[in-house]
Amino acid sequence: MKNFIQPGTTIPITLAAAASSGDGFEIAADGLVGVFQKDGAIGDTIEMAIEGVFELTRDAADTFAQGDKVYWNQAAEEVTTDAAETEMGFAWEAKAAGAGTIQVKLLGHIA
């Protein structure tokens, strides 16, 4: 098909700040949330995954049931159950309150 661009599982982002592979990121307030695919410096353009399952830092105070909607807190750079933040996907696994990470299935769209 001559108008095909790409599968759409990643999006190129020009960095305004340094980024590390595996970091979560929200493109704009209440925007698209994804995970950087590699390290980059200010001004670099790198791919950000917007689909797939990723292990990310989570809010230690939250309890997650498998399948719960989850949200991204850009200021804290963590996954949360707080619906006031930006919707990013759902909990791939259940997790009791406590420090650590959670596996998240990214939505791949702006909620």
N, C-alpha and C positions, 0 to 999 in steps of 0.2 A: 504494500500500500504506500503510495508516494507521499502521503501526508503524515505518516507515522513518525513520531519524535523519539519516544522511549517508553518502556513499560510503566513508568510513573511511580516506581517504588522508592525513588530518591529524588531530591531536588538540590540543585546547585545553590550554595549560599556564599556570598562574599562576606568575609568576616570583619566585623567592627571591633572585635577583641579576639585574643588568642583562644584557641579551642583545642580540646584533647579528644582523641578517639574514644567513643563510648559515652561522651557527655550528652545529656539531654539538653534541648534548646527549643525555645518558643520564638518563632520568626517575628511576630508582632503581638501586641497585647490582644488576648483572646484569639490568637492566630493558630497557625499550624505548628504542631509539636513533633520533633523528631530527634534522631540520635546521630551525632557526627560520626562519619566513617573513618576519619584519620585526623591526625594532628594538623593544625594550621596556625599561621601567624596573621596579624592584622593585614587586611588587604588580599589574602589568599582566597581563592574560590575553591570550596571543597563540597563534596556530596554529603547530604544529610538524609539518612533513611527515614521514610515516613510510613513504612509498613514493616511488619515483622514482629518478633518477640525479642525483647531486650531485658536485661537485668539492670535495674537502676536503683540509685539511692532512694530511700523512702522515709517519710515522716515517722519517727519512732513512736509517736503517740497514737498513731492510727492502727486500727485492726482492719484487715482486708479479707473478705470472703472471695473465693474463686468466682470469677465472673462479674464482680462489682465494677461499676464505672470508676475510673481513676482519673486524677487531674494532675496537672503539672504546675508547681509553684516555682516560677522563674526566679523570684528573688532568693528563695532558699535552695534552688536547684535540686528539688526532690519531688517524688511522687506523693500525692496526698489523697485523702477521701473528701477533702473540702471542695464542695461544688461551687464555691465562689471563685475558684481558680479555673484554669483553662482545661477543658476536657481533652484527654489524650488517648484514651483507650479503655481496656479492662484488665483486671487482675487475672493473670494466667494461673496463679496459684493463691491459696489461702495463706495469710500470714497474721500471727498474733502481734500485738503491740511489742515494740522492741527495736533497737537499733539494727541497721543492716540494709538489705536490699529487697527488692521484689521484682518478679518477672512480670512484664507488662506487654500486652498485645497492642501495638499502635493502631489507631484508627485509619490513618492515611488520608484524612480530610479535616477541614475546619469544621468544628462542631457547631 
